[in-house]
Amino acid sequence: MKHAEAQRALIAHGYDLGKGGPSGKGDDGRWGNLSRTACAAFQRGRGLAATGMLDAETIKAMQSAMAERRPAAPGPVVKLPGFPKPATRRIEEIIVHCTATPEGRAVSVHTIRGWHIGQGWKDIGYHWVVLLDGTIAPGRPESQVGSHVAGRNSGTMGVVYVGGVAADGKTPKDTRTPAQKAALLALCRSLIQRYPAIRRVTGHNQHAAKACPSFDVRKDELGRLV
Ligand SMILES: [Zn+2]
């Protein structure tokens, strides 16, 4: 494996190698500081000695990491509003939530932000909000670690749809409108395209004993995107 090839593998896994090379993302074949730092992080993630050097074991791990990658399932993507530049923090997973508000009730990003700030948080906990009509609205900047799932906020992106309980205000219910279903899929596909290190899309209920997001992501099209 040549240096440029290893750099392409690191870039595909979400590491930031700067701007050089044919792709403009740092695959210039020069094994400088950025490459060594990214390589060391990759090695650490795979349980190898974090030397930053391309030894035989690291090359093997990179080749198998590339072979494991599957392209995201095809379908519409959207141009994401609000955060023109992708975050440089490493993002490996999308976690889906609901606002736990009654079916059909419109809730704005402003309102959710108010709830979370009222709990003493610095901002809304989620990065993206899917409104009842399928509008995708930005929440907390992607560059910042969110506040949406205990113990798993770093390395993840939190997306939420408005709804998730029946009209009684308490019984968990998958209240996604057709527009919200389509928007959630397009949002997640776009995030996967934007952050190639994303390996899975999960629901909050896979990480905690909670109903949120009131459906099983593993049985949904969302769970099959990567
Ligand atoms: Zn949740």
Boltz pocket constraint, residues with backbone or C-beta under 6 A from the ligand:
constraints:
  - pocket:
      binder: B
      contacts: [[A, 96], [A, 97], [A, 98], [A, 148], [A, 204], [A, 212], [A, 213]]
      max_distance: 6.0
